[in-house]
Amino acid sequence: METVIATRWIMACYVDDVPENGGSCIKHGDEQIAIFNFTRRNEWYATQNLCPHKQQMAISRGMIGSTGENCEPKVACPFHKKTFSLLSGECIGDEDLSIKTYPVKITDGKVFIGIA
C-alpha cells in the first residue's frame, strides 16, 4: 500500500471529462492514473490504473461503490473483480495486493492530482 503525499499538484483534466459515478484515465510521464468521480458520495479519488493481480491497465474502468460498516469507497477491477479501497489502496479481501492512491482536489472545474 502506498499513499502518495503531494509535493506538487498537476492538472489532470476537467471535471466534465470524468463520468459521474465512474472513472477515467490520464497518463503522467510513464504512469497511468485512474480518476474517479464518486458523485453519490460527492467525492473524488485517484489511483494507479494498473491492476496488480494480472498487470492490466484496467482500474479506471472498474465499478465503484462502498463496502463494510464504515461504507468505505472501493473500486473493483472490471476483469478480475479484485476490489481495492479508494482511500488506502489495500485489497479488500484475503490477498496481499494493493494499488497506489493519490490526493485529488477540484478547483474552478479542474481536477488536480497530487504527485510526489
N, C-alpha and C positions, 0 to 999 in steps of 0.2 A: 504494500500500500504506500503510495506517495501522493501527498497533497502538496501542490506547488504553492510556495509563498511568493506572492507577486513582488517583483523588484521593478517591473515596468509593465505598462498596460499597452496592448496593441488593439487597434480597431479591427475586429474580426469581420463584421458585416453590419447590415441594418436590421432592426427589429423585424421588419416586414419580410426579410429573407428566410426567416425560420418559421415553419408552420406551427400554428397553435397546437399544444399538446403533442409535439413531435420534435424531431431533430433535423439537423443539417450538418454539413461538414465543411471545414476550411482547411487549407494547407498553410502551415507556417514553417518555413525552412524545410527540413526533412520530415516534419511531423504532420500528421493529420489529426485535427482536433474536432470532436463532436460537440455541438452546441444544442442544448435543449431548452425549449420554451414551454415550461410546465405551467400552462395557463390556468389549469384547475387549481393550482396552488399559488398562482401569481409569483412564480419563482423561475430563475434561470440557472442552468448548470452547464459545465463543460468538462469533458473527459477526453482521454486519448480515444481515437477511433478504432484502434487495433484491439480485437478480441484476443486475449491471451490464451484462450482454450485451443483454437485451431489456427491462430495467426492470420485472421482475415480482417480486412478493414470494413467493419460492419456495424459497429456500435451505434453510429448516428442514425441507422435505420431501424433500431430496436424499439420495442414498446416500452413506454414509461408508465409508471404507476406508483403506488405506495404499498408498504408491507409492514406487518407487525403491529404491536400495541402502540408504538410511537408514530405510526404512519410514515416510516422512513421512505424518502423518494428513492426509486430504483429504476434501472433500465435492464431489459433482457435482450441478449444478442438474438437477432432475428433468425439465425441459422441453427444455433446450438442450445438456445434457451438458458444459457448461463446468465444469472442475474447478479447485478452489481449495485452497490449503494452509490447514489449520486453525490452523497456527502463525503464518504471516506474512500470510495473506490473498492472496498472489500467485496469479495464474492459472498453473496447471501446463500448459504448452503454449507456443504461439508468441504468444498475444495479450497486448496491453498492458492487461489488466484486473486489478482487484484488489477485495477486499472488506475492510471494517474488521473487526478482531478485538478481542475484549475478554478481560481476565483473568477467570477463574472460580475460586471457592473454595466448598467444601462444608463446612457447619458444622451439626451437630445435625440432619441430614436436610433442610437447606435449601440452595438454590442461590443464591449471591450473584454478581453481575456487577459488575466494576469499571468505573465511569463517570468520565469526565474532568470 
